[in-house]
Amino acid sequence: MIQYENEVKKAVKKGMLPKEIFARFNNAFIALETTGDLGLFDIKKLKSSEKRTYYRLRKSKYRAIFYIENNDYYVISIEKREEVYRQWE
């Protein structure tokens, strides 16, 4: 199952994240969920905490930050490259 944080849903609803960009990421996460193969897309492992490992998925100028738990994908952020990494500094 793919879960999106409320901030991602609000960004799409308010138009801060274009719907076509969201659709591209959603299709990518559906493919990941179906195959379970992280090698399908440009995905890199980010710093991990003791609780979970975070990943980023790149699509053009946008990045999605997510983690995997019990074969479910939890997307916590989809933003432009310049903005998405600020929370990781």
PDB file of N, CA, C and O in Angstrom:
ATOM      1  N   MET A   1       0.842  -1.167   0.000  1.00  0.00           N
ATOM      2  CA  MET A   1       0.000   0.000   0.000  1.00  0.00           C
ATOM      3  C   MET A   1       0.896   1.242   0.000  1.00  0.00           C
ATOM      4  O   MET A   1       1.978   1.244   0.587  1.00  0.00           O
ATOM      5  N   ILE A   2       0.429   2.278  -0.660  1.00  0.00           N
ATOM      6  CA  ILE A   2       1.172   3.534  -0.733  1.00  0.00           C
ATOM      7  C   ILE A   2       0.427   4.566   0.107  1.00  0.00           C
ATOM      8  O   ILE A   2      -0.749   4.844  -0.126  1.00  0.00           O
ATOM      9  N   GLN A   3       1.130   5.129   1.088  1.00  0.00           N
ATOM     10  CA  GLN A   3       0.544   6.133   1.978  1.00  0.00           C
ATOM     11  C   GLN A   3       1.248   7.469   1.744  1.00  0.00           C
ATOM     12  O   GLN A   3       2.478   7.530   1.725  1.00  0.00           O
ATOM     13  N   TYR A   4       0.478   8.527   1.568  1.00  0.00           N
ATOM     14  CA  TYR A   4       1.032   9.868   1.404  1.00  0.00           C
ATOM     15  C   TYR A   4       0.758  10.687   2.652  1.00  0.00           C
ATOM     16  O   TYR A   4      -0.352  10.671   3.184  1.00  0.00           O
ATOM     17  N   GLU A   5       1.775  11.405   3.118  1.00  0.00           N
ATOM     18  CA  GLU A   5       1.610  12.305   4.264  1.00  0.00           C
ATOM     19  C   GLU A   5       0.602  13.392   3.902  1.00  0.00           C
ATOM     20  O   GLU A   5       0.400  13.696   2.726  1.00  0.00           O
ATOM     21  N   ASN A   6      -0.021  13.968   4.909  1.00  0.00           N
ATOM     22  CA  ASN A   6      -1.010  15.015   4.683  1.00  0.00           C
ATOM     23  C   ASN A   6      -0.422  16.215   3.955  1.00  0.00           C
ATOM     24  O   ASN A   6      -1.121  16.856   3.171  1.00  0.00           O
ATOM     25  N   GLU A   7       0.866  16.538   4.199  1.00  0.00           N
ATOM     26  CA  GLU A   7       1.495  17.683   3.523  1.00  0.00           C
ATOM     27  C   GLU A   7       1.551  17.468   2.017  1.00  0.00           C
ATOM     28  O   GLU A   7       1.383  18.416   1.249  1.00  0.00           O
ATOM     29  N   VAL A   8       1.785  16.229   1.588  1.00  0.00           N
ATOM     30  CA  VAL A   8       1.832  15.927   0.161  1.00  0.00           C
ATOM     31  C   VAL A   8       0.440  16.093  -0.441  1.00  0.00           C
ATOM     32  O   VAL A   8       0.286  16.679  -1.513  1.00  0.00           O
ATOM     33  N   LYS A   9      -0.561  15.581   0.244  1.00  0.00           N
ATOM     34  CA  LYS A   9      -1.943  15.701  -0.245  1.00  0.00           C
ATOM     35  C   LYS A   9      -2.375  17.161  -0.328  1.00  0.00           C
ATOM     36  O   LYS A   9      -3.033  17.563  -1.288  1.00  0.00           O
ATOM     37  N   LYS A  10      -2.003  17.958   0.686  1.00  0.00           N
ATOM     38  CA  LYS A  10      -2.351  19.379   0.688  1.00  0.00           C
ATOM     39  C   LYS A  10      -1.653  20.123  -0.439  1.00  0.00           C
ATOM     40  O   LYS A  10      -2.250  20.998  -1.066  1.00  0.00           O
ATOM     41  N   ALA A  11      -0.393  19.784  -0.701  1.00  0.00           N
ATOM     42  CA  ALA A  11       0.367  20.448  -1.762  1.00  0.00           C
ATOM     43  C   ALA A  11      -0.277  20.205  -3.124  1.00  0.00           C
ATOM     44  O   ALA A  11      -0.311  21.105  -3.962  1.00  0.00           O
ATOM     45  N   VAL A  12      -0.779  19.012  -3.347  1.00  0.00           N
ATOM     46  CA  VAL A  12      -1.455  18.708  -4.614  1.00  0.00           C
ATOM     47  C   VAL A  12      -2.777  19.458  -4.683  1.00  0.00           C
ATOM     48  O   VAL A  12      -3.120  20.040  -5.712  1.00  0.00           O
ATOM     49  N   LYS A  13      -3.506  19.439  -3.589  1.00  0.00           N
ATOM     50  CA  LYS A  13      -4.822  20.090  -3.555  1.00  0.00           C
ATOM     51  C   LYS A  13      -4.720  21.600  -3.772  1.00  0.00           C
ATOM     52  O   LYS A  13      -5.549  22.192  -4.463  1.00  0.00           O
ATOM     53  N   LYS A  14      -3.687  22.222  -3.172  1.00  0.00           N
ATOM     54  CA  LYS A  14      -3.518  23.670  -3.292  1.00  0.00           C
ATOM     55  C   LYS A  14      -2.789  24.081  -4.571  1.00  0.00           C
ATOM     56  O   LYS A  14      -2.685  25.273  -4.861  1.00  0.00           O
ATOM     57  N   GLY A  15      -2.285  23.117  -5.337  1.00  0.00           N
ATOM     58  CA  GLY A  15      -1.598  23.431  -6.579  1.00  0.00           C
ATOM     59  C   GLY A  15      -0.120  23.740  -6.420  1.00  0.00           C
ATOM     60  O   GLY A  15       0.530  24.150  -7.382  1.00  0.00           O
ATOM     61  N   MET A  16       0.426  23.552  -5.220  1.00  0.00           N
ATOM     62  CA  MET A  16       1.857  23.788  -5.015  1.00  0.00           C
ATOM     63  C   MET A  16       2.687  22.663  -5.635  1.00  0.00           C
ATOM     64  O   MET A  16       3.847  22.872  -5.989  1.00  0.00           O
ATOM     65  N   LEU A  17       2.110  21.495  -5.764  1.00  0.00           N
ATOM     66  CA  LEU A  17       2.725  20.366  -6.451  1.00  0.00           C
ATOM     67  C   LEU A  17       1.839  20.056  -7.655  1.00  0.00           C
ATOM     68  O   LEU A  17       0.687  19.656  -7.488  1.00  0.00           O
ATOM     69  N   PRO A  18       2.372  20.238  -8.877  1.00  0.00           N
ATOM     70  CA  PRO A  18       1.552  19.987 -10.064  1.00  0.00           C
ATOM     71  C   PRO A  18       1.001  18.560 -10.101  1.00  0.00           C
ATOM     72  O   PRO A  18       1.684  17.604  -9.733  1.00  0.00           O
ATOM     73  N   LYS A  19      -0.243  18.442 -10.551  1.00  0.00           N
ATOM     74  CA  LYS A  19      -0.898  17.135 -10.564  1.00  0.00           C
ATOM     75  C   LYS A  19      -0.185  16.140 -11.471  1.00  0.00           C
ATOM     76  O   LYS A  19      -0.151  14.945 -11.177  1.00  0.00           O
ATOM     77  N   GLU A  20       0.392  16.634 -12.587  1.00  0.00           N
ATOM     78  CA  GLU A  20       1.087  15.708 -13.486  1.00  0.00           C
ATOM     79  C   GLU A  20       2.372  15.166 -12.847  1.00  0.00           C
ATOM     80  O   GLU A  20       2.754  14.024 -13.105  1.00  0.00           O
ATOM     81  N   ILE A  21       3.036  15.973 -12.018  1.00  0.00           N
ATOM     82  CA  ILE A  21       4.220  15.503 -11.294  1.00  0.00           C
ATOM     83  C   ILE A  21       3.808  14.463 -10.261  1.00  0.00           C
ATOM     84  O   ILE A  21       4.449  13.421 -10.125  1.00  0.00           O
ATOM     85  N   PHE A  22       2.731  14.755  -9.533  1.00  0.00           N
ATOM     86  CA  PHE A  22       2.229  13.788  -8.556  1.00  0.00           C
ATOM     87  C   PHE A  22       1.861  12.473  -9.239  1.00  0.00           C
ATOM     88  O   PHE A  22       2.138  11.397  -8.708  1.00  0.00           O
ATOM     89  N   ALA A  23       1.237  12.556 -10.413  1.00  0.00           N
ATOM     90  CA  ALA A  23       0.839  11.351 -11.146  1.00  0.00           C
ATOM     91  C   ALA A  23       2.063  10.523 -11.547  1.00  0.00           C
ATOM     92  O   ALA A  23       2.025   9.294 -11.489  1.00  0.00           O
ATOM     93  N   ARG A  24       3.148  11.192 -11.954  1.00  0.00           N
ATOM     94  CA  ARG A  24       4.372  10.472 -12.321  1.00  0.00           C
ATOM     95  C   ARG A  24       4.943   9.721 -11.120  1.00  0.00           C
ATOM     96  O   ARG A  24       5.347   8.564 -11.237  1.00  0.00           O
ATOM     97  N   PHE A  25       4.973  10.388  -9.964  1.00  0.00           N
ATOM     98  CA  PHE A  25       5.475   9.728  -8.756  1.00  0.00           C
ATOM     99  C   PHE A  25       4.545   8.603  -8.323  1.00  0.00           C
ATOM    100  O   PHE A  25       5.003   7.535  -7.918  1.00  0.00           O
ATOM    101  N   ASN A  26       3.255   8.839  -8.406  1.00  0.00           N
ATOM    102  CA  ASN A  26       2.290   7.809  -8.008  1.00  0.00           C
ATOM    103  C   ASN A  26       2.450   6.561  -8.877  1.00  0.00           C
ATOM    104  O   ASN A  26       2.411   5.440  -8.370  1.00  0.00           O
ATOM    105  N   ASN A  27       2.629   6.754 -10.181  1.00  0.00           N
ATOM    106  CA  ASN A  27       2.833   5.619 -11.074  1.00  0.00           C
ATOM    107  C   ASN A  27       4.129   4.878 -10.729  1.00  0.00           C
ATOM    108  O   ASN A  27       4.179   3.649 -10.780  1.00  0.00           O
ATOM    109  N   ALA A  28       5.169   5.628 -10.380  1.00  0.00           N
ATOM    110  CA  ALA A  28       6.440   5.007  -9.998  1.00  0.00           C
ATOM    111  C   ALA A  28       6.270   4.180  -8.722  1.00  0.00           C
ATOM    112  O   ALA A  28       6.790   3.068  -8.626  1.00  0.00           O
ATOM    113  N   PHE A  29       5.545   4.720  -7.748  1.00  0.00           N
ATOM    114  CA  PHE A  29       5.344   3.966  -6.504  1.00  0.00           C
ATOM    115  C   PHE A  29       4.456   2.740  -6.719  1.00  0.00           C
ATOM    116  O   PHE A  29       4.635   1.724  -6.048  1.00  0.00           O
ATOM    117  N   ILE A  30       3.519   2.825  -7.630  1.00  0.00           N
ATOM    118  CA  ILE A  30       2.704   1.649  -7.958  1.00  0.00           C
ATOM    119  C   ILE A  30       3.590   0.564  -8.558  1.00  0.00           C
ATOM    120  O   ILE A  30       3.448  -0.611  -8.221  1.00  0.00           O
ATOM    121  N   ALA A  31       4.514   0.957  -9.455  1.00  0.00           N
ATOM    122  CA  ALA A  31       5.441  -0.011 -10.044  1.00  0.00           C
ATOM    123  C   ALA A  31       6.354  -0.618  -8.981  1.00  0.00           C
ATOM    124  O   ALA A  31       6.623  -1.819  -8.998  1.00  0.00           O
ATOM    125  N   LEU A  32       6.832   0.222  -8.053  1.00  0.00           N
ATOM    126  CA  LEU A  32       7.679  -0.288  -6.970  1.00  0.00           C
ATOM    127  C   LEU A  32       6.913  -1.263  -6.095  1.00  0.00           C
ATOM    128  O   LEU A  32       7.433  -2.311  -5.713  1.00  0.00           O
ATOM    129  N   GLU A  33       5.691  -0.916  -5.783  1.00  0.00           N
ATOM    130  CA  GLU A  33       4.880  -1.782  -4.933  1.00  0.00           C
ATOM    131  C   GLU A  33       4.617  -3.117  -5.621  1.00  0.00           C
ATOM    132  O   GLU A  33       4.618  -4.165  -4.975  1.00  0.00           O
ATOM    133  N   THR A  34       4.394  -3.077  -6.920  1.00  0.00           N
ATOM    134  CA  THR A  34       4.092  -4.289  -7.672  1.00  0.00           C
ATOM    135  C   THR A  34       5.307  -5.208  -7.769  1.00  0.00           C
ATOM    136  O   THR A  34       5.199  -6.417  -7.568  1.00  0.00           O
ATOM    137  N   THR A  35       6.476  -4.616  -8.083  1.00  0.00           N
ATOM    138  CA  THR A  35       7.661  -5.436  -8.314  1.00  0.00           C
ATOM    139  C   THR A  35       8.534  -5.604  -7.078  1.00  0.00           C
ATOM    140  O   THR A  35       9.178  -6.640  -6.912  1.00  0.00           O
ATOM    141  N   GLY A  36       8.562  -4.592  -6.205  1.00  0.00           N
ATOM    142  CA  GLY A  36       9.442  -4.626  -5.046  1.00  0.00           C
ATOM    143  C   GLY A  36      10.898  -4.384  -5.404  1.00  0.00           C
ATOM    144  O   GLY A  36      11.781  -4.602  -4.575  1.00  0.00           O
ATOM    145  N   ASP A  37      11.164  -3.934  -6.633  1.00  0.00           N
ATOM    146  CA  ASP A  37      12.522  -3.737  -7.124  1.00  0.00           C
ATOM    147  C   ASP A  37      12.889  -2.259  -7.082  1.00  0.00           C
ATOM    148  O   ASP A  37      12.400  -1.478  -7.897  1.00  0.00           O
ATOM    149  N   LEU A  38      13.751  -1.865  -6.133  1.00  0.00           N
ATOM    150  CA  LEU A  38      14.170  -0.473  -6.013  1.00  0.00           C
ATOM    151  C   LEU A  38      15.107  -0.060  -7.136  1.00  0.00           C
ATOM    152  O   LEU A  38      15.404   1.127  -7.274  1.00  0.00           O
ATOM    153  N   GLY A  39      15.577  -0.993  -7.935  1.00  0.00           N
ATOM    154  CA  GLY A  39      16.466  -0.685  -9.052  1.00  0.00           C
ATOM    155  C   GLY A  39      15.749  -0.200 -10.287  1.00  0.00           C
ATOM    156  O   GLY A  39      16.403   0.146 -11.271  1.00  0.00           O
ATOM    157  N   LEU A  40      14.425  -0.159 -10.276  1.00  0.00           N
ATOM    158  CA  LEU A  40      13.673   0.289 -11.450  1.00  0.00           C
ATOM    159  C   LEU A  40      13.874   1.772 -11.744  1.00  0.00           C
ATOM    160  O   LEU A  40      13.870   2.181 -12.904  1.00  0.00           O
ATOM    161  N   PHE A  41      14.046   2.567 -10.712  1.00  0.00           N
ATOM    162  CA  PHE A  41      14.124   4.012 -10.856  1.00  0.00           C
ATOM    163  C   PHE A  41      15.387   4.534 -10.200  1.00  0.00           C
ATOM    164  O   PHE A  41      16.149   3.780  -9.595  1.00  0.00           O
ATOM    165  N   ASP A  42      15.598   5.839 -10.328  1.00  0.00           N
ATOM    166  CA  ASP A  42      16.754   6.472  -9.701  1.00  0.00           C
ATOM    167  C   ASP A  42      16.442   6.669  -8.217  1.00  0.00           C
ATOM    168  O   ASP A  42      15.922   7.708  -7.809  1.00  0.00           O
ATOM    169  N   ILE A  43      16.767   5.656  -7.426  1.00  0.00           N
ATOM    170  CA  ILE A  43      16.485   5.670  -5.998  1.00  0.00           C
ATOM    171  C   ILE A  43      17.800   5.538  -5.257  1.00  0.00           C
ATOM    172  O   ILE A  43      18.632   4.694  -5.586  1.00  0.00           O
ATOM    173  N   LYS A  44      17.977   6.386  -4.250  1.00  0.00           N
ATOM    174  CA  LYS A  44      19.172   6.310  -3.417  1.00  0.00           C
ATOM    175  C   LYS A  44      18.772   6.266  -1.955  1.00  0.00           C
ATOM    176  O   LYS A  44      17.763   6.842  -1.547  1.00  0.00           O
ATOM    177  N   LYS A  45      19.583   5.574  -1.183  1.00  0.00           N
ATOM    178  CA  LYS A  45      19.353   5.484   0.251  1.00  0.00           C
ATOM    179  C   LYS A  45      19.879   6.758   0.903  1.00  0.00           C
ATOM    180  O   LYS A  45      20.983   7.207   0.595  1.00  0.00           O
ATOM    181  N   LEU A  46      19.094   7.333   1.796  1.00  0.00           N
ATOM    182  CA  LEU A  46      19.512   8.509   2.548  1.00  0.00           C
ATOM    183  C   LEU A  46      19.976   8.071   3.923  1.00  0.00           C
ATOM    184  O   LEU A  46      20.013   6.878   4.226  1.00  0.00           O
ATOM    185  N   LYS A  47      20.323   9.028   4.744  1.00  0.00           N
ATOM    186  CA  LYS A  47      20.709   8.710   6.118  1.00  0.00           C
ATOM    187  C   LYS A  47      19.577   7.960   6.806  1.00  0.00           C
ATOM    188  O   LYS A  47      18.401   8.264   6.606  1.00  0.00           O
ATOM    189  N   SER A  48      19.942   6.995   7.604  1.00  0.00           N
ATOM    190  CA  SER A  48      18.919   6.257   8.323  1.00  0.00           C
ATOM    191  C   SER A  48      19.020   6.491   9.813  1.00  0.00           C
ATOM    192  O   SER A  48      20.091   6.737  10.368  1.00  0.00           O
ATOM    193  N   SER A  49      17.873   6.405  10.428  1.00  0.00           N
ATOM    194  CA  SER A  49      17.829   6.484  11.885  1.00  0.00           C
ATOM    195  C   SER A  49      17.756   5.053  12.416  1.00  0.00           C
ATOM    196  O   SER A  49      17.776   4.095  11.643  1.00  0.00           O
ATOM    197  N   GLU A  50      17.673   4.920  13.708  1.00  0.00           N
ATOM    198  CA  GLU A  50      17.556   3.579  14.286  1.00  0.00           C
ATOM    199  C   GLU A  50      16.222   2.936  13.913  1.00  0.00           C
ATOM    200  O   GLU A  50      16.126   1.714  13.799  1.00  0.00           O
ATOM    201  N   LYS A  51      15.203   3.757  13.726  1.00  0.00           N
ATOM    202  CA  LYS A  51      13.870   3.235  13.467  1.00  0.00           C
ATOM    203  C   LYS A  51      13.671   2.802  12.019  1.00  0.00           C
ATOM    204  O   LYS A  51      13.113   1.736  11.761  1.00  0.00           O
ATOM    205  N   ARG A  52      14.131   3.634  11.058  1.00  0.00           N
ATOM    206  CA  ARG A  52      13.830   3.333   9.657  1.00  0.00           C
ATOM    207  C   ARG A  52      14.893   3.901   8.724  1.00  0.00           C
ATOM    208  O   ARG A  52      15.696   4.753   9.106  1.00  0.00           O
ATOM    209  N   THR A  53      14.873   3.410   7.506  1.00  0.00           N
ATOM    210  CA  THR A  53      15.767   3.876   6.448  1.00  0.00           C
ATOM    211  C   THR A  53      14.950   4.675   5.453  1.00  0.00           C
ATOM    212  O   THR A  53      13.894   4.233   5.001  1.00  0.00           O
ATOM    213  N   TYR A  54      15.447   5.850   5.117  1.00  0.00           N
ATOM    214  CA  TYR A  54      14.767   6.724   4.167  1.00  0.00           C
ATOM    215  C   TYR A  54      15.418   6.615   2.795  1.00  0.00           C
ATOM    216  O   TYR A  54      16.619   6.372   2.673  1.00  0.00           O
ATOM    217  N   TYR A  55      14.600   6.800   1.770  1.00  0.00           N
ATOM    218  CA  TYR A  55      15.061   6.760   0.391  1.00  0.00           C
ATOM    219  C   TYR A  55      14.568   8.001  -0.331  1.00  0.00           C
ATOM    220  O   TYR A  55      13.627   8.663   0.106  1.00  0.00           O
ATOM    221  N   ARG A  56      15.228   8.305  -1.455  1.00  0.00           N
ATOM    222  CA  ARG A  56      14.724   9.361  -2.317  1.00  0.00           C
ATOM    223  C   ARG A  56      14.554   8.803  -3.713  1.00  0.00           C
ATOM    224  O   ARG A  56      15.362   8.006  -4.190  1.00  0.00           O
ATOM    225  N   LEU A  57      13.487   9.238  -4.355  1.00  0.00           N
ATOM    226  CA  LEU A  57      13.173   8.870  -5.729  1.00  0.00           C
ATOM    227  C   LEU A  57      13.225  10.135  -6.554  1.00  0.00           C
ATOM    228  O   LEU A  57      12.575  11.126  -6.223  1.00  0.00           O
ATOM    229  N   ARG A  58      14.011  10.107  -7.647  1.00  0.00           N
ATOM    230  CA  ARG A  58      14.180  11.300  -8.475  1.00  0.00           C
ATOM    231  C   ARG A  58      13.362  11.173  -9.751  1.00  0.00           C
ATOM    232  O   ARG A  58      13.401  10.149 -10.434  1.00  0.00           O
ATOM    233  N   LYS A  59      12.621  12.229 -10.058  1.00  0.00           N
ATOM    234  CA  LYS A  59      11.899  12.376 -11.320  1.00  0.00           C
ATOM    235  C   LYS A  59      12.097  13.814 -11.766  1.00  0.00           C
ATOM    236  O   LYS A  59      11.502  14.722 -11.186  1.00  0.00           O
ATOM    237  N   SER A  60      12.905  14.039 -12.768  1.00  0.00           N
ATOM    238  CA  SER A  60      13.273  15.363 -13.290  1.00  0.00           C
ATOM    239  C   SER A  60      13.768  16.263 -12.156  1.00  0.00           C
ATOM    240  O   SER A  60      14.724  15.899 -11.470  1.00  0.00           O
ATOM    241  N   LYS A  61      13.148  17.424 -11.940  1.00  0.00           N
ATOM    242  CA  LYS A  61      13.601  18.359 -10.908  1.00  0.00           C
ATOM    243  C   LYS A  61      12.992  18.075  -9.534  1.00  0.00           C
ATOM    244  O   LYS A  61      13.288  18.774  -8.564  1.00  0.00           O
ATOM    245  N   TYR A  62      12.154  17.062  -9.455  1.00  0.00           N
ATOM    246  CA  TYR A  62      11.455  16.765  -8.206  1.00  0.00           C
ATOM    247  C   TYR A  62      12.031  15.525  -7.537  1.00  0.00           C
ATOM    248  O   TYR A  62      12.578  14.639  -8.194  1.00  0.00           O
ATOM    249  N   ARG A  63      11.896  15.483  -6.210  1.00  0.00           N
ATOM    250  CA  ARG A  63      12.353  14.357  -5.410  1.00  0.00           C
ATOM    251  C   ARG A  63      11.241  13.942  -4.452  1.00  0.00           C
ATOM    252  O   ARG A  63      10.514  14.781  -3.921  1.00  0.00           O
ATOM    253  N   ALA A  64      11.125  12.662  -4.247  1.00  0.00           N
ATOM    254  CA  ALA A  64      10.196  12.124  -3.249  1.00  0.00           C
ATOM    255  C   ALA A  64      11.027  11.449  -2.171  1.00  0.00           C
ATOM    256  O   ALA A  64      11.924  10.661  -2.472  1.00  0.00           O
ATOM    257  N   ILE A  65      10.733  11.755  -0.924  1.00  0.00           N
ATOM    258  CA  ILE A  65      11.379  11.119   0.215  1.00  0.00           C
ATOM    259  C   ILE A  65      10.374  10.119   0.788  1.00  0.00           C
ATOM    260  O   ILE A  65       9.224  10.465   1.057  1.00  0.00           O
ATOM    261  N   PHE A  66      10.820   8.887   0.968  1.00  0.00           N
ATOM    262  CA  PHE A  66       9.907   7.856   1.459  1.00  0.00           C
ATOM    263  C   PHE A  66      10.666   6.832   2.289  1.00  0.00           C
ATOM    264  O   PHE A  66      11.896   6.787   2.289  1.00  0.00           O
ATOM    265  N   TYR A  67       9.903   6.020   2.988  1.00  0.00           N
ATOM    266  CA  TYR A  67      10.467   4.874   3.690  1.00  0.00           C
ATOM    267  C   TYR A  67       9.547   3.684   3.483  1.00  0.00           C
ATOM    268  O   TYR A  67       8.382   3.834   3.113  1.00  0.00           O
ATOM    269  N   ILE A  68      10.092   2.501   3.729  1.00  0.00           N
ATOM    270  CA  ILE A  68       9.351   1.261   3.519  1.00  0.00           C
ATOM    271  C   ILE A  68       9.209   0.569   4.868  1.00  0.00           C
ATOM    272  O   ILE A  68      10.176   0.403   5.611  1.00  0.00           O
ATOM    273  N   GLU A  69       7.985   0.175   5.157  1.00  0.00           N
ATOM    274  CA  GLU A  69       7.714  -0.526   6.412  1.00  0.00           C
ATOM    275  C   GLU A  69       6.659  -1.598   6.151  1.00  0.00           C
ATOM    276  O   GLU A  69       5.557  -1.288   5.697  1.00  0.00           O
ATOM    277  N   ASN A  70       6.986  -2.836   6.431  1.00  0.00           N
ATOM    278  CA  ASN A  70       6.072  -3.969   6.212  1.00  0.00           C
ATOM    279  C   ASN A  70       5.559  -4.006   4.769  1.00  0.00           C
ATOM    280  O   ASN A  70       4.373  -4.236   4.533  1.00  0.00           O
ATOM    281  N   ASN A  71       6.459  -3.778   3.809  1.00  0.00           N
ATOM    282  CA  ASN A  71       6.138  -3.765   2.378  1.00  0.00           C
ATOM    283  C   ASN A  71       5.146  -2.674   1.984  1.00  0.00           C
ATOM    284  O   ASN A  71       4.551  -2.746   0.909  1.00  0.00           O
ATOM    285  N   ASP A  72       4.957  -1.673   2.829  1.00  0.00           N
ATOM    286  CA  ASP A  72       4.148  -0.507   2.503  1.00  0.00           C
ATOM    287  C   ASP A  72       5.080   0.669   2.278  1.00  0.00           C
ATOM    288  O   ASP A  72       6.111   0.783   2.942  1.00  0.00           O
ATOM    289  N   TYR A  73       4.727   1.541   1.349  1.00  0.00           N
ATOM    290  CA  TYR A  73       5.537   2.712   1.029  1.00  0.00           C
ATOM    291  C   TYR A  73       4.883   3.947   1.639  1.00  0.00           C
ATOM    292  O   TYR A  73       3.707   4.223   1.398  1.00  0.00           O
ATOM    293  N   TYR A  74       5.654   4.684   2.431  1.00  0.00           N
ATOM    294  CA  TYR A  74       5.171   5.891   3.099  1.00  0.00           C
ATOM    295  C   TYR A  74       5.924   7.081   2.518  1.00  0.00           C
ATOM    296  O   TYR A  74       7.118   7.253   2.766  1.00  0.00           O
ATOM    297  N   VAL A  75       5.217   7.899   1.745  1.00  0.00           N
ATOM    298  CA  VAL A  75       5.823   9.056   1.088  1.00  0.00           C
ATOM    299  C   VAL A  75       5.639  10.251   2.004  1.00  0.00           C
ATOM    300  O   VAL A  75       4.513  10.653   2.297  1.00  0.00           O
ATOM    301  N   ILE A  76       6.758  10.823   2.458  1.00  0.00           N
ATOM    302  CA  ILE A  76       6.658  11.923   3.412  1.00  0.00           C
ATOM    303  C   ILE A  76       6.831  13.281   2.759  1.00  0.00           C
ATOM    304  O   ILE A  76       6.452  14.295   3.345  1.00  0.00           O
ATOM    305  N   SER A  77       7.404  13.326   1.542  1.00  0.00           N
ATOM    306  CA  SER A  77       7.607  14.616   0.903  1.00  0.00           C
ATOM    307  C   SER A  77       7.832  14.436  -0.593  1.00  0.00           C
ATOM    308  O   SER A  77       8.533  13.518  -1.018  1.00  0.00           O
ATOM    309  N   ILE A  78       7.228  15.323  -1.391  1.00  0.00           N
ATOM    310  CA  ILE A  78       7.526  15.439  -2.815  1.00  0.00           C
ATOM    311  C   ILE A  78       7.693  16.921  -3.082  1.00  0.00           C
ATOM    312  O   ILE A  78       6.738  17.692  -2.990  1.00  0.00           O
ATOM    313  N   GLU A  79       8.923  17.315  -3.418  1.00  0.00           N
ATOM    314  CA  GLU A  79       9.215  18.730  -3.650  1.00  0.00           C
ATOM    315  C   GLU A  79      10.328  18.850  -4.673  1.00  0.00           C
ATOM    316  O   GLU A  79      10.938  17.859  -5.074  1.00  0.00           O
ATOM    317  N   LYS A  80      10.581  20.095  -5.091  1.00  0.00           N
ATOM    318  CA  LYS A  80      11.714  20.345  -5.966  1.00  0.00           C
ATOM    319  C   LYS A  80      13.007  20.053  -5.221  1.00  0.00           C
ATOM    320  O   LYS A  80      13.054  20.104  -3.992  1.00  0.00           O
ATOM    321  N   ARG A  81      14.044  19.751  -5.969  1.00  0.00           N
ATOM    322  CA  ARG A  81      15.327  19.365  -5.386  1.00  0.00           C
ATOM    323  C   ARG A  81      15.850  20.396  -4.408  1.00  0.00           C
ATOM    324  O   ARG A  81      16.386  20.039  -3.359  1.00  0.00           O
ATOM    325  N   GLU A  82      15.701  21.690  -4.741  1.00  0.00           N
ATOM    326  CA  GLU A  82      16.237  22.748  -3.886  1.00  0.00           C
ATOM    327  C   GLU A  82      15.556  22.779  -2.517  1.00  0.00           C
ATOM    328  O   GLU A  82      16.154  23.210  -1.532  1.00  0.00           O
ATOM    329  N   GLU A  83      14.324  22.327  -2.462  1.00  0.00           N
ATOM    330  CA  GLU A  83      13.535  22.450  -1.241  1.00  0.00           C
ATOM    331  C   GLU A  83      13.487  21.175  -0.402  1.00  0.00           C
ATOM    332  O   GLU A  83      13.409  21.238   0.825  1.00  0.00           O
ATOM    333  N   VAL A  84      13.533  20.037  -1.053  1.00  0.00           N
ATOM    334  CA  VAL A  84      13.262  18.781  -0.348  1.00  0.00           C
ATOM    335  C   VAL A  84      14.344  18.408   0.644  1.00  0.00           C
ATOM    336  O   VAL A  84      14.046  17.783   1.662  1.00  0.00           O
ATOM    337  N   TYR A  85      15.603  18.775   0.379  1.00  0.00           N
ATOM    338  CA  TYR A  85      16.683  18.346   1.254  1.00  0.00           C
ATOM    339  C   TYR A  85      16.877  19.252   2.461  1.00  0.00           C
ATOM    340  O   TYR A  85      17.675  18.924   3.339  1.00  0.00           O
ATOM    341  N   ARG A  86      16.190  20.362   2.537  1.00  0.00           N
ATOM    342  CA  ARG A  86      16.343  21.276   3.677  1.00  0.00           C
ATOM    343  C   ARG A  86      16.009  20.608   5.001  1.00  0.00           C
ATOM    344  O   ARG A  86      16.636  20.909   6.017  1.00  0.00           O
ATOM    345  N   GLN A  87      15.047  19.719   5.009  1.00  0.00           N
ATOM    346  CA  GLN A  87      14.681  19.045   6.254  1.00  0.00           C
ATOM    347  C   GLN A  87      15.715  17.994   6.650  1.00  0.00           C
ATOM    348  O   GLN A  87      15.676  17.497   7.776  1.00  0.00           O
ATOM    349  N   TRP A  88      16.634  17.645   5.757  1.00  0.00           N
ATOM    350  CA  TRP A  88      17.639  16.617   6.039  1.00  0.00           C
ATOM    351  C   TRP A  88      18.985  17.207   6.420  1.00  0.00           C
ATOM    352  O   TRP A  88      19.929  16.464   6.689  1.00  0.00           O
ATOM    353  N   GLU A  89      19.091  18.531   6.448  1.00  0.00           N
ATOM    354  CA  GLU A  89      20.380  19.163   6.787  1.00  0.00           C
ATOM    355  C   GLU A  89      20.576  19.230   8.284  1.00  0.00           C
ATOM    356  O   GLU A  89      21.600  19.728   8.751  1.00  0.00           O
TER     357      GLU A  89
END
